Amino acid sequence: VQLQASGGGLVQAGGSLRLSCAASGSIFNTMGWYRQAPGKERELVATISKDGTTNYAGAVKGRFTISRDNANNTVYLQMDSVKPEDTAVYYCNAKIYTGVTVTYWGKGTQVTVSS
């Protein structure tokens, strides 16, 4: 199983950025994004299930949109109206439920929002 994230970079506050994560090796029940800012713990950003059900952290609700292309096993995070506090390393996450939950992580991609 591999998760390959891309799309990070430097963006000005109020701007937009789109992250992508291409998964291979399995079909995942849930895919999502987490982030970790310097000195802070990793936190949930958004998740999406195979049927399209989404879940967002309160801090990003209304600004970020998660979507998923099941045919290509890819998950996206559209980040709009970004804020400096969105600066973090963003990690792609994928889970398979087969009696037990198996979790996979991709390498992070840096997102930096300048004020």
C-alpha positions as CSV (number, residue, x, y, z in Angstrom):
1,V,0.0,0.0,0.0
2,Q,1.3,3.4,-0.9
3,L,-0.1,6.9,-0.4
4,Q,1.5,9.6,-2.5
5,A,0.5,13.2,-1.5
6,S,1.2,16.3,-3.6
7,G,0.1,19.9,-3.9
8,G,1.6,21.5,-0.9
9,G,3.4,24.8,-1.1
10,L,3.4,28.5,-0.1
11,V,0.2,30.5,-0.4
12,Q,-0.9,33.9,0.8
13,A,-3.6,34.2,3.4
14,G,-7.0,34.2,1.7
15,G,-5.7,32.2,-1.2
16,S,-6.3,28.6,-2.3
17,L,-4.4,25.4,-2.6
18,R,-5.4,21.9,-3.6
19,L,-3.8,18.8,-2.2
20,S,-4.0,15.4,-3.8
21,C,-3.3,11.9,-2.5
22,A,-3.1,8.9,-4.8
23,A,-3.4,5.6,-3.2
24,S,-2.4,2.2,-4.5
25,G,-2.6,-1.4,-3.3
26,S,-6.1,-1.5,-1.9
27,I,-9.6,0.0,-1.8
28,F,-10.0,2.0,1.3
29,N,-13.1,2.5,3.4
30,T,-12.1,5.9,4.6
31,M,-9.6,8.4,3.3
32,G,-8.7,11.7,4.7
33,W,-6.2,14.4,5.7
34,Y,-4.6,15.2,9.0
35,R,-2.1,18.0,9.8
36,Q,0.6,18.7,12.3
37,A,1.9,22.2,13.0
38,P,5.2,22.8,14.7
39,G,5.0,22.0,18.4
40,K,1.5,20.6,18.1
41,E,0.0,17.2,17.9
42,R,-1.3,15.8,14.6
43,E,-5.0,16.6,14.2
44,L,-7.9,15.6,11.9
45,V,-8.6,18.0,9.0
46,A,-11.2,16.0,7.1
47,T,-12.3,12.5,6.1
48,I,-14.4,11.0,3.4
49,S,-15.9,7.5,3.3
50,K,-16.3,5.4,0.2
51,D,-19.9,6.4,-0.1
52,G,-19.0,10.1,0.1
53,T,-19.9,10.9,3.7
54,T,-17.6,13.7,4.9
55,N,-16.4,14.9,8.2
56,Y,-14.6,18.1,8.9
57,A,-12.7,19.7,11.8
58,G,-14.5,22.8,13.1
59,A,-11.5,25.0,12.2
60,V,-11.7,24.2,8.5
61,K,-15.5,23.7,8.0
62,G,-16.8,26.0,5.3
63,R,-13.3,26.7,3.9
64,F,-11.9,23.3,3.0
65,T,-13.6,20.7,0.8
66,I,-12.6,17.0,0.7
67,S,-13.5,14.9,-2.3
68,R,-12.7,11.5,-3.6
69,D,-12.3,9.7,-6.9
70,N,-12.9,6.1,-6.2
71,A,-12.1,5.0,-9.7
72,N,-8.6,6.4,-9.4
73,N,-8.3,5.8,-5.6
74,T,-7.4,9.5,-5.1
75,V,-8.5,11.9,-2.4
76,Y,-8.4,15.7,-2.7
77,L,-8.4,18.5,-0.3
78,Q,-9.4,21.9,-1.7
79,M,-8.3,24.6,0.7
80,D,-9.9,28.0,0.2
81,S,-9.7,31.2,2.3
82,V,-6.6,29.8,3.9
83,K,-5.2,31.4,7.1
84,P,-1.7,31.5,8.6
85,E,-2.9,29.0,11.3
86,D,-3.5,26.5,8.5
87,T,0.3,26.3,8.2
88,A,1.3,22.7,8.9
89,V,2.5,19.4,7.4
90,Y,-0.5,17.7,5.9
91,Y,-0.7,13.9,5.9
92,C,-2.9,11.7,3.8
93,N,-4.6,8.9,5.7
94,A,-6.4,5.8,4.6
95,K,-8.2,3.1,6.5
96,I,-9.5,-0.4,5.8
97,Y,-12.1,-2.0,8.0
98,T,-11.9,-5.8,8.0
99,G,-12.9,-6.7,11.5
100,V,-9.9,-4.6,12.6
101,T,-9.0,-1.2,11.4
102,V,-5.8,-0.9,9.4
103,T,-4.5,2.6,9.0
104,Y,-2.0,3.8,6.4
105,W,-0.2,7.1,6.3
106,G,1.4,8.9,3.4
107,K,4.5,11.2,3.7
108,G,3.5,14.7,4.6
109,T,3.3,17.7,2.3
110,Q,4.2,21.1,3.7
111,V,1.6,23.9,3.5
112,T,2.7,27.4,4.5
113,V,0.3,30.3,4.6
114,S,1.9,33.7,4.7
115,S,0.1,36.7,6.2
